[in-house]
Amino acid sequence: MPKRSSKRKRDVNQLAADIVAQSTGGDHIGQFTVPFKNPAAVELGRLGGLKGGKARAEKLSKYRRRKIARDAAKKRWSKGH
C-alpha cells in the first residue's frame, strides 16, 4: 500500500500568495488587514440596532404583527427540510 503524504493541500489562493511572496522577495501575508473602524460610528450603529426592533414593533398594529409572524412561520416551515 502506498504511503500518503501527511501534508494538507493548500488552497489555490494561498499557493498564489506564496508564489508572489517568493518571486518578489517579500512577505505579503500581513498585507491584508481589517481597516480601522471609528469607535464613535460603531457605537452609533449599535445604538440604532438596539432600539430598531422595539421601535418597529411599537409602530405596528396587533393585526399587522400577527400577520408578519404568521407569514414568517409559514416561510420557515415551508422549506423542504
C-alpha positions in Angstrom: 0.0 0.0 0.0 1.5 3.4 -1.0 2.3 5.9 1.8 0.2 9.0 1.8 1.6 12.5 2.4 0.7 14.0 5.7 0.7 17.5 4.2 -2.6 19.1 3.6 -3.1 20.5 0.1 -3.2 24.3 0.0 -5.8 26.5 -1.4 -5.1 27.9 -4.9 -5.1 31.5 -3.4 -2.6 30.5 -0.7 -0.4 29.0 -3.3 -0.6 32.1 -5.5 0.2 34.4 -2.5 3.3 32.2 -1.7 4.5 32.4 -5.3 4.2 36.2 -5.3 6.0 36.4 -2.0 8.8 34.2 -3.2 9.2 36.0 -6.5 9.3 39.5 -5.1 11.4 38.6 -2.1 8.8 39.9 0.3 6.4 38.6 2.8 2.8 39.5 1.8 1.0 37.7 4.5 0.3 40.7 6.7 -0.7 42.8 3.7 -4.4 42.1 4.0 -5.7 43.6 7.3 -9.0 44.8 8.5 -9.4 48.6 8.2 -9.6 50.6 11.3 -13.2 51.4 12.5 -14.2 54.7 14.0 -15.4 53.8 17.6 -17.9 56.7 17.6 -19.5 55.3 14.4 -19.6 51.8 15.8 -21.3 52.9 18.9 -23.8 55.0 16.9 -24.7 52.0 14.8 -25.0 49.8 17.8 -27.5 52.2 19.4 -29.6 52.2 16.4 -29.6 48.4 16.2 -30.6 48.1 19.8 -33.7 50.1 19.6 -34.7 49.3 16.0 -36.8 46.2 16.6 -38.7 47.6 19.6 -39.5 50.8 17.8 -40.8 49.0 14.7 -43.0 46.7 16.9 -44.5 49.7 18.7 -45.5 51.3 15.3 -47.2 48.2 14.0 -50.8 47.3 14.9 -51.5 44.0 16.6 -53.1 42.6 13.4 -50.0 43.5 11.3 -47.6 42.0 13.8 -49.6 38.7 13.8 -49.7 38.7 10.0 -45.9 39.2 9.8 -45.3 36.4 12.4 -47.7 34.1 10.6 -46.1 34.7 7.2 -42.6 34.2 8.7 -43.6 30.9 10.3 -45.1 29.7 7.0 -41.9 30.6 5.2 -39.7 28.8 7.8 -41.7 25.6 7.8 -42.3 25.5 4.0 -38.6 24.9 3.2 -38.3 21.2 2.4 -36.2 20.1 5.4 
